[in-house]
């Protein structure tokens, strides 16, 4: 059974954060692996993508992009063939029947909706994209389609949690250099020269600073729940040869 987590504030539009439960992949990818860039069997990945889409909006068109940890956003008006996927990390649309899908395996998936304007968005916020402003640009792209930041509701889905995300002090310094207020997202780590990064809180703060008043946080740590979520960092620590990706989706009905 596919598990789709829902978020408060997005009830008026089809949306869901899928984990790894369900699906047809086996081995280290076992479950609902939707990553075309993984070493999983291609037919299994394609089947999983269809299963995920149909769990949300049967018969709709699933749209994904080639994610590159950028702050760039694509405005989607129709389906995109696999070979034509743009290299970008967020999408927005005002077209019903398109399922925007963002893939993650520790990074932060963010779903956006202005139901009144009929505009939705989805963003993949790894640390590079997050500090580069991918969420700010997603909001701007939604506004260009008629959305109002005061009406936009956002949800932050499963991602690596603070207790699981150890980084070096030099990494934290990079964020502090961008804004001294970012120091609050780092807490002392268990080893000298290291600290713990709360990336979900950082992304939430970026959303709030951009004028978003409704932000739901699912508070699900991908690293510490191997039976529910894929995790790049966990796979690296386990010295596995590859890892799966989960999908977060949003659409306009119709």
Residue pairs with C-beta under 8 A, 6 or more apart in sequence:
1 21
1 22
2 18
2 21
2 22
2 23
2 32
2 51
2 52
2 55
3 18
3 19
3 21
3 22
3 228
4 16
4 17
4 18
4 55
4 56
5 16
5 17
5 18
5 19
5 157
5 158
5 218
5 220
6 15
6 16
6 17
7 15
7 17
7 111
7 155
7 157
7 216
7 218
8 155
8 216
9 113
9 153
9 154
9 155
9 214
9 215
9 216
10 111
10 113
10 153
10 155
10 216
10 250
12 113
12 115
13 113
13 115
13 120
13 250
13 251
13 252
13 253
14 56
14 57
14 99
14 249
14 250
14 251
14 252
14 253
15 56
15 111
15 113
15 120
15 155
15 249
15 250
15 251
16 55
16 56
16 248
16 249
17 109
17 111
17 155
17 157
17 158
17 218
17 220
17 246
17 248
17 249
18 32
18 34
18 52
18 55
18 246
18 247
18 248
18 249
19 31
19 32
19 158
19 225
19 228
19 229
19 230
19 246
20 30
20 31
20 32
20 33
20 227
20 228
20 229
20 230
20 244
20 246
21 31
21 32
21 227
21 228
22 31
22 32
22 51
22 55
23 30
23 31
23 32
23 33
23 44
23 47
23 48
23 51
23 52
24 44
24 47
24 48
24 51
25 31
25 32
25 33
25 40
25 41
25 44
25 45
25 48
25 244
26 44
28 235
28 240
28 241
28 242
28 243
28 244
29 38
29 39
29 40
29 44
29 242
29 243
29 244
30 244
31 230
31 244
32 48
32 51
32 52
32 244
32 246
32 247
33 40
33 44
33 45
33 48
33 230
33 244
33 245
33 246
34 45
34 48
34 49
34 52
34 101
34 103
34 244
34 245
34 246
34 247
35 45
35 103
35 105
35 243
35 244
35 245
36 42
36 45
36 64
36 82
37 245
38 45
38 242
38 243
38 244
38 245
39 241
39 242
40 242
40 244
49 62
49 64
49 101
49 247
50 62
52 62
52 101
52 247
52 249
53 60
53 62
53 99
53 101
53 249
56 99
56 249
56 251
57 97
57 99
57 251
57 253
60 97
60 98
60 99
60 251
61 78
61 79
61 97
61 98
61 99
62 99
62 101
62 249
63 76
63 79
63 80
63 91
63 93
63 98
63 99
63 100
63 101
64 80
64 85
64 101
64 102
64 103
64 247
65 74
65 80
65 85
65 86
65 87
65 88
65 89
65 91
66 85
66 86
66 87
66 88
67 87
67 88
67 89
67 102
67 103
67 124
68 87
68 88
68 89
69 89
69 124
69 126
69 128
69 129
70 87
70 88
70 89
70 128
70 129
70 132
70 134
71 89
71 129
71 132
71 133
71 134
71 136
71 137
72 87
72 88
72 89
72 90
72 134
72 137
73 88
73 89
73 90
73 91
73 92
73 121
73 123
73 134
73 137
73 138
73 140
73 141
74 86
74 88
74 90
74 91
74 92
75 91
75 92
75 93
75 141
75 144
75 145
76 91
76 92
76 93
76 95
76 98
76 100
77 93
77 95
78 95
78 98
79 98
80 86
89 123
89 124
89 125
89 126
89 129
89 134
90 102
90 121
90 122
90 123
90 124
90 134
90 135
90 137
90 138
90 141
91 100
91 102
91 121
91 122
91 123
92 100
92 112
92 119
92 120
92 121
92 138
92 141
92 142
92 145
93 100
93 119
93 120
93 121
93 145
93 252
94 117
94 118
94 119
94 145
94 146
94 252
95 252
96 118
96 251
96 252
96 253
96 254
97 251
97 252
97 253
97 254
98 251
98 252
99 249
99 250
99 251
100 120
100 121
100 122
100 249
100 250
100 251
101 122
101 247
101 248
101 249
102 109
102 110
102 111
102 122
102 123
102 124
102 247
102 248
102 249
103 124
103 245
103 246
103 247
104 124
104 157
104 158
104 159
104 222
104 245
104 246
104 247
104 248
105 222
105 230
105 231
105 232
105 235
105 243
105 244
105 245
105 246
106 159
106 160
106 165
106 222
106 223
106 231
106 232
106 233
107 124
107 125
107 126
107 127
107 129
107 159
107 160
108 124
108 125
108 126
108 130
108 156
108 157
108 159
108 199
108 200
108 203
109 122
109 123
109 124
109 125
109 156
109 157
109 158
109 159
109 248
110 122
110 123
110 125
110 135
110 138
110 154
110 155
110 156
110 157
110 203
110 207
111 120
111 121
111 122
111 154
111 155
111 157
111 248
111 249
111 250
112 120
112 121
112 122
112 123
112 138
112 139
112 142
112 152
112 153
112 154
112 250
113 119
113 120
113 121
113 152
113 153
113 154
113 250
114 120
114 142
114 146
114 147
114 148
114 151
114 152
114 153
115 151
115 153
116 148
116 151
117 142
117 145
117 146
117 147
117 148
117 151
118 146
118 252
119 142
119 145
119 146
119 147
119 252
120 142
120 250
120 251
120 252
121 138
121 139
121 141
121 142
121 250
122 138
122 248
122 249
122 250
123 129
123 134
123 135
123 138
124 134
125 134
125 135
125 199
125 203
127 197
127 199
130 199
130 202
130 203
130 206
131 174
131 175
131 178
133 206
135 203
135 206
135 207
135 210
136 206
136 210
139 147
139 149
139 152
139 207
139 210
139 211
139 212
142 152
143 149
149 210
149 211
149 212
150 211
150 213
152 212
152 214
153 212
153 214
153 215
153 216
154 207
154 212
154 214
154 215
154 216
155 215
155 216
155 217
155 218
156 200
156 203
156 204
156 215
156 216
156 217
156 218
157 218
157 220
157 248
158 218
158 220
158 221
158 222
158 228
158 229
158 246
159 199
159 200
159 220
159 221
159 222
160 199
160 221
160 222
160 223
160 231
160 233
161 198
161 200
161 219
161 220
161 221
161 222
161 223
161 224
162 187
162 196
162 197
162 198
162 199
162 200
162 201
163 196
163 221
163 224
164 221
164 222
164 223
164 224
164 233
165 196
165 197
165 198
165 199
165 223
165 233
166 189
166 190
166 191
166 194
166 195
166 196
166 197
167 186
167 189
167 194
167 195
167 196
167 197
168 193
168 194
168 195
169 193
169 194
169 195
171 197
172 183
172 186
172 195
172 197
175 182
175 183
175 185
175 186
175 202
176 182
176 183
182 202
185 197
185 198
185 199
185 201
185 202
185 205
186 195
186 196
186 197
186 198
187 195
187 196
187 198
188 195
188 196
189 195
189 196
200 217
200 219
204 215
204 217
207 215
208 215
220 228
220 229
222 229
222 230
222 231
222 234
222 246
223 231
223 233
223 234
226 234
229 246
230 243
230 244
230 245
230 246
231 243
232 243
234 243
235 242
235 243
236 243
